[in-house]
């Protein structure tokens, strides 16, 4: 029996709940950023074990992606060699951050009204497949 696709965070949790939770998190640890990571929704989509994270502001994008790959991405052991990348999802477009950008600098520029920074995770084939 196939599992149903998980609804996006914004559809599962009301704006008011998201905003209240983000404020609560930032009050407890002001140097951390509430971050949501979701799959790009393609047929080659990455399955995540969780989608909400609370990340130190000084973490680099490359460090966060490494943690995602090592701990939170479901693998079947037969997936072709690929790299995992993230884009910032804004209401109007997706933006490719630099691996050297800090989560805090991206949060300052792209946080949404609910207080979260949204990333889309996707695969890039090493061999262009």
Protein Blocks (a to p, Z undefined) as FASTA:
>chain_A
ZZdddddfklmpcfklmmmmmmmmmmmmmmbccdddddehiakbccdfbfbdcddfklcf
klmmmmmmmmmcccehlaccdddddddddfkbccdddfkbcfklmmmmmpcfkopacddd
ddddfklZZ
